[in-house]
Amino acid sequence: RYHHLFGDLLRQRLEQQPGSIAELHRRASIWYEAQGLEVEAFGHAAAAHDIDRAARLVEGDGMPLHYRGAVGPVLDWLGSLPEAELDARPALWVRYASALWVDGQIPAVEAKLQAAEAALREAEPDDTTRDLNGRIAARRATLAAIEYDAETMIAQSRSALASLDPGSSAMRTSAMWTLALAYQFQGSRRAAREAFAETVAACEASGNTFRNTLASTGLGQIWEMENQLTTAAGHDRRVLELAGDPPLPAGCEAALGLGRIFYEWNNLEAAQRYGELGLQLARPLDRVITFVSCEIFLARLALARGDAAGASARLAEARQSALHYKFDKQLPKIAAAGVLVQLQQGNLAAAEELAQTHDLPLSQARVH
C-alpha cells in the first residue's frame, strides 16, 4: 500500500537480511492455511522453498489445487524443482503428470509417469510405493479416456484399485470414475450407472467434490441417454451446485447437458444460456472434447432458430479447434451438423458429399 518507491526500498532492505524472507513466507503460509486460503498458503510455501509443505498443500482439502484454478502456479513450481528433488519424492512426479493433464498438455503426461516409475524402482517396495504405482495406473486410465480406449481404461482402473491404499480416496474415486466411464463408452448403461452411483457415494463419504462433479455428470448423461430428462436435469443441476458460484470449469459437461435437455423441451433461451455457460467453463480447462461439443450444440441451436450463417460459423470454429488439437474423433459429429445446415439451405449435393466423405449413414438417410 506504500508508494512504490518506498515499497521497493523496503524490499531491497529485506533482501539484505539473509534467511528472513523465507521465514516470513513460511509464517505467511501457515497463517493463510489457518484461514482456509490454501492457494495463497501454497504460494508462500513455494516462495519459502519449503518443498514438503508446498507438496502437502498442492493436495488440497478434498480437491488438489490445480483443479481449483491454480494449475499455472503449481506447474511453475514443479517445473522449477531440480529433478533430484522430484526423484526423491516420486509422488511429485505423479502430481506433475496430473497437473499437466488438467492444463491440457496431454503429450507431456506419460513422460512424467515414466519418470515416477523410474524413481520408484530405486525405492524400497512398501505400501507407499504400491500406492504410487496405483496412482500411476489411475492416471493412465484417464489418458486412455481421451482416446475412448475402454479396454485400457478398464485394465488400468482395476490395476489402480488393486494397488491404491484404502486411504487414497481421491485416486480411488478417480479409478472408480474411469471404470464407470469405460462402461459408458462400451454402451453398458446399467453397469455405468451403477459404477457412477458407487463413485458418487464414495466421493460424498470422502469429501471429493471434484470427482463427485464428474461422476454426477456421468449419471446425468446416462439418464439423458435413457430419455429420463427430468432425472438427468436433476443430476446436472446438482453438478453445478457442487461446482460453486460462479461454477468451476469442472461443471462444463453438466452445463452442456442442461443445454441439450432444454433444447429437447424446446426452451431455446435456457438451452442457449446453458450452452454458452458450458463453452465458457470448458475454455480454462482446455477441454477440447467439451469445447467442440458445445460449439456443435450451439450450431444446432442456431439452426433451430433459422440462423444457418451463425450455425456455419460455429461449426467452422469447432472444426478449427478439432484440427488444431488433432482431435479427429469429433470431425464426423461436426460433419453431421454440417449436413443439417446444408439441408436447411437446400444444398443437397453439398450435404450428400459431406455425408459420404465422413461415412455418415444417418446423414445420408436425411439427404435421401
C-alpha positions in Angstrom: 0.0 0.0 0.0 3.0 2.3 0.3 4.3 4.5 -2.6 6.1 2.1 -5.0 9.5 3.7 -4.5 9.3 3.3 -0.7 8.0 -0.2 -1.2 11.0 -1.0 -3.4 13.3 0.4 -0.8 11.7 -1.8 1.9 12.0 -4.9 -0.3 15.7 -4.2 -1.1 16.4 -3.8 2.7 14.6 -7.1 3.4 16.7 -8.9 0.7 19.8 -7.7 2.6 18.8 -9.8 5.6 19.7 -13.5 4.7 17.1 -16.1 5.7 14.4 -13.6 6.8 12.4 -13.7 3.6 12.0 -17.4 3.6 10.9 -17.4 7.2 8.3 -14.7 6.6 6.9 -16.6 3.6 6.7 -19.7 5.8 4.9 -17.8 8.5 2.6 -16.3 5.9 1.9 -19.8 4.5 0.9 -21.0 8.0 -1.4 -18.1 8.5 -3.1 -18.4 5.1 -3.7 -22.1 5.7 -5.2 -21.4 9.1 -7.7 -19.1 7.3 -8.6 -21.8 4.8 -6.8 -20.0 1.9 -4.8 -22.9 0.6 -3.9 -21.4 -2.8 -2.3 -18.4 -1.1 -0.7 -20.7 1.5 0.9 -22.8 -1.3 2.3 -19.7 -3.0 4.1 -18.6 0.1 5.3 -22.2 0.9 6.8 -22.3 -2.7 8.4 -18.9 -2.2 9.9 -20.2 1.1 11.4 -23.2 -0.8 9.6 -25.4 1.7 9.1 -28.4 -0.7 7.5 -30.7 1.8 4.9 -28.1 2.9 4.2 -27.0 -0.6 3.7 -30.6 -1.8 1.2 -31.2 1.0 -0.7 -28.0 0.2 -0.9 -28.9 -3.5 -3.0 -31.9 -2.5 -5.7 -29.5 -1.3 -8.6 -30.3 1.0 -10.7 -32.7 -0.9 -9.6 -31.2 -4.3 -6.0 -30.7 -5.5 -5.1 -27.0 -6.1 -4.6 -27.5 -9.8 -8.3 -28.5 -10.1 -9.2 -25.2 -8.4 -7.8 -22.8 -10.9 -4.2 -22.8 -9.6 -2.7 -25.1 -12.3 -0.4 -22.4 -13.5 1.3 -21.7 -10.2 1.5 -25.5 -9.4 3.2 -26.2 -12.8 5.6 -23.3 -12.4 6.6 -24.6 -9.0 7.0 -28.2 -10.1 9.0 -27.0 -13.2 11.4 -25.0 -11.0 12.3 -28.1 -8.9 15.6 -29.9 -9.7 15.0 -33.5 -11.0 16.9 -34.8 -8.0 14.2 -33.3 -5.7 11.4 -34.9 -7.7 13.2 -38.2 -7.8 13.5 -38.1 -4.0 9.7 -37.6 -3.9 8.2 -39.7 -6.7 4.7 -38.6 -5.6 5.6 -35.2 -7.0 6.2 -36.7 -10.4 2.8 -38.2 -10.3 1.3 -34.9 -9.3 3.2 -33.2 -12.1 1.6 -35.6 -14.6 -1.8 -34.8 -13.1 -1.3 -31.0 -13.3 -0.2 -31.3 -16.9 -3.3 -33.3 -17.7 -5.5 -30.7 -16.2 -3.6 -28.0 -18.2 -4.3 -29.8 -21.4 -0.6 -30.7 -22.0 -1.6 -34.3 -22.7 1.5 -35.4 -24.7 3.8 -34.5 -21.8 1.9 -36.6 -19.2 3.3 -40.0 -20.0 6.9 -38.8 -19.6 6.3 -37.7 -16.1 4.6 -41.0 -15.2 7.6 -42.9 -16.6 9.9 -40.6 -14.5 7.8 -41.6 -11.5 8.2 -45.3 -12.3 12.0 -44.8 -12.7 12.2 -43.1 -9.3 10.1 -45.8 -7.7 12.5 -48.5 -9.0 15.2 -47.0 -6.8 12.9 -47.1 -3.7 12.3 -49.9 -1.3 9.0 -51.7 -2.1 6.4 -50.9 0.6 2.8 -49.7 0.9 3.8 -46.2 -0.2 5.4 -47.4 -3.5 2.5 -49.8 -4.1 0.1 -46.8 -3.6 2.1 -44.7 -6.0 2.0 -47.4 -8.7 -1.7 -47.4 -8.2 -1.8 -43.6 -8.8 0.2 -44.1 -12.0 -2.3 -46.7 -13.2 -5.2 -44.3 -12.3 -3.6 -41.5 -14.4 -3.0 -43.8 -17.3 -6.7 -44.7 -17.2 -7.6 -41.1 -17.6 -5.2 -40.8 -20.5 -6.9 -43.8 -22.2 -10.2 -42.0 -21.7 -9.1 -39.3 -24.1 -8.8 -41.9 -26.8 -12.0 -43.6 -25.8 -9.9 -46.7 -25.2 -12.4 -48.6 -22.9 -10.3 -51.8 -22.6 -7.2 -49.9 -21.4 -9.3 -47.8 -19.1 -10.8 -50.9 -17.5 -7.4 -52.7 -17.2 -5.7 -49.6 -15.7 -8.6 -48.7 -13.4 -8.8 -52.2 -12.0 -5.0 -52.2 -11.5 -5.2 -48.9 -9.7 -8.0 -50.1 -7.4 -6.0 -53.2 -6.6 -2.8 -51.2 -5.7 -4.1 -48.0 -4.1 -4.1 -47.6 -0.4 -7.6 -47.5 1.1 -6.8 -44.0 2.4 -6.0 -42.7 -1.1 -9.6 -41.7 -1.5 -9.0 -39.1 -4.3 -7.2 -41.5 -6.6 -9.5 -44.4 -5.7 -12.5 -42.4 -6.7 -10.6 -41.3 -9.9 -10.2 -45.0 -10.8 -13.8 -45.8 -10.0 -14.9 -42.9 -12.2 -12.7 -44.0 -15.2 -14.1 -47.6 -14.8 -17.6 -46.2 -14.9 -16.7 -44.0 -17.9 -15.3 -47.1 -19.7 -18.6 -48.9 -19.3 -20.4 -45.8 -20.6 -18.1 -45.8 -23.7 -18.9 -49.5 -24.3 -22.6 -48.7 -24.1 -23.2 -50.8 -20.9 -25.5 -48.2 -19.4 -26.6 -50.2 -16.4 -23.1 -51.1 -15.4 -22.1 -47.5 -16.0 -25.0 -46.1 -13.9 -24.2 -48.4 -11.0 -20.5 -47.6 -11.2 -21.1 -43.8 -11.4 -23.6 -44.1 -8.4 -20.9 -46.0 -6.4 -18.4 -43.3 -7.3 -20.7 -40.5 -6.1 -21.3 -42.3 -2.8 -17.5 -42.7 -2.3 -16.9 -39.1 -3.2 -19.6 -37.8 -0.7 -18.1 -40.0 2.0 -14.6 -38.7 1.4 -15.5 -35.1 0.5 -14.0 -35.3 -3.0 -16.0 -32.6 -4.6 -14.2 -32.6 -8.0 -14.6 -36.3 -8.7 -18.2 -36.0 -7.4 -19.0 -33.5 -10.1 -17.6 -35.8 -12.8 -19.4 -38.9 -11.5 -22.7 -36.9 -11.1 -22.2 -35.6 -14.6 -21.9 -39.2 -15.8 -25.1 -40.1 -14.1 -26.8 -37.2 -15.8 -25.6 -38.3 -19.2 -26.7 -41.9 -18.6 -30.2 -40.8 -17.6 -30.3 -38.4 -20.6 -29.4 -41.3 -22.9 -32.3 -43.2 -21.5 -34.6 -40.3 -22.1 -35.3 -39.7 -18.4 -34.7 -36.0 -18.9 -36.1 -34.8 -15.6 -33.9 -37.1 -13.6 -30.9 -36.2 -15.8 -31.6 -32.5 -15.3 -31.6 -33.0 -11.5 -28.1 -34.6 -11.6 -26.8 -31.8 -13.9 -28.1 -29.1 -11.6 -26.5 -30.9 -8.6 -23.2 -30.8 -10.5 -23.5 -27.0 -11.0 -24.2 -26.7 -7.3 -21.1 -28.7 -6.5 -19.1 -26.6 -8.9 -19.9 -23.4 -6.9 -21.0 -19.9 -7.8 -19.6 -18.9 -10.2 -19.1 -22.5 -11.2 -15.7 -24.1 -11.6 -14.6 -25.4 -15.0 -15.5 -28.9 -13.9 -19.2 -28.1 -14.4 -18.8 -27.6 -18.2 -20.3 -31.0 -19.1 -23.3 -30.6 -16.8 -24.0 -27.2 -18.3 -23.9 -28.6 -21.8 -26.2 -31.5 -20.6 -28.8 -29.0 -19.3 -28.5 -27.1 -22.6 -29.4 -30.3 -24.5 -32.3 -31.1 -22.2 -33.8 -27.6 -22.5 -33.3 -28.0 -26.3 -35.4 -31.1 -26.2 -38.0 -29.3 -24.1 -38.0 -26.5 -26.8 -36.9 -23.9 -24.2 -34.3 -22.4 -26.6 -33.4 -19.4 -24.4 -32.4 -21.6 -21.5 -30.7 -24.0 -23.9 -28.6 -21.1 -25.3 -27.8 -19.9 -21.8 -26.5 -23.3 -20.6 -24.7 -24.0 -23.9 -22.8 -20.7 -23.6 -22.0 -21.5 -20.0 -20.6 -24.9 -21.0 -18.4 -23.2 -23.6 -17.2 -20.6 -21.1 -16.4 -23.2 -18.5 -14.6 -25.5 -20.9 -12.1 -22.8 -22.1 -9.9 -22.6 -18.9 -9.6 -26.4 -18.8 -8.7 -26.6 -22.5 -11.2 -29.4 -22.7 -11.3 -29.9 -26.5 -14.0 -32.6 -26.3 -16.4 -30.4 -24.4 -15.5 -27.2 -26.2 -16.1 -28.7 -29.6 -19.3 -30.4 -28.3 -20.6 -27.0 -27.1 -19.8 -25.4 -30.5 -21.7 -28.2 -32.3 -24.7 -27.9 -29.9 -24.8 -24.1 -30.3 -24.7 -24.5 -34.1 -27.7 -26.8 -34.0 -29.4 -24.3 -31.7 -28.7 -21.6 -34.2 -30.1 -23.8 -36.9 -33.3 -24.3 -34.9 -33.7 -20.6 -34.9 -33.2 -20.4 -38.6 -29.7 -18.8 -38.4 -27.9 -21.0 -40.9 -25.0 -18.5 -41.2 -24.5 -18.5 -37.4 -24.6 -22.3 -37.4 -21.9 -22.5 -40.1 -19.7 -20.0 -38.2 -20.0 -22.2 -35.0 -19.1 -25.3 -37.0 -16.1 -23.7 -38.6 -14.7 -22.8 -35.2 -15.4 -26.3 -33.9 -13.6 -27.8 -36.9 -10.7 -25.5 -36.5 -10.3 -26.5 -32.8 -10.6 -30.2 -33.5 -8.0 -30.0 -36.3 -5.6 -27.8 -34.2 -5.7 -30.2 -31.2 -5.7 -33.3 -33.5 -9.0 -34.5 -32.1 -10.2 -36.2 -35.3 -12.9 -38.2 -33.4 -15.1 -35.1 -33.3 -14.9 -34.4 -37.1 -17.8 -36.8 -38.0 -20.0 -35.1 -35.4 -19.1 -31.7 -36.9 -19.8 -33.0 -40.4 -23.2 -34.4 -39.3 -24.3 -31.0 -38.0 -22.9 -29.5 -41.3 -25.2 -31.8 -43.2 -28.2 -30.4 -41.3 -27.1 -26.8 -42.2 -26.7 -27.7 -45.9 -30.1 -29.4 -45.9 -31.9 -26.4 -44.4 -30.4 -24.3 -47.2 -31.4 -26.8 -49.8 -27.9 -27.6 -50.8 -28.5 -31.4 -51.4 -25.3 -32.0 -53.4 -23.1 -30.4 -50.7 -24.9 -32.3 -48.0 -24.6 -35.6 -49.8 -20.9 -35.1 -50.4 -20.3 -34.3 -46.7 -22.2 -37.3 -45.5 -20.4 -39.7 -47.9 -17.0 -38.2 -47.1 -17.4 -38.9 -43.4 -19.4 -42.2 -43.9 -22.4 -41.0 -42.0 -25.3 -43.4 -42.8 -27.9 -41.4 -40.8 -26.9 -38.2 -42.5 -27.1 -40.0 -45.9 -30.7 -41.1 -45.0 -31.5 -37.5 -44.2 -30.2 -36.4 -47.6 -32.4 -39.1 -49.3 
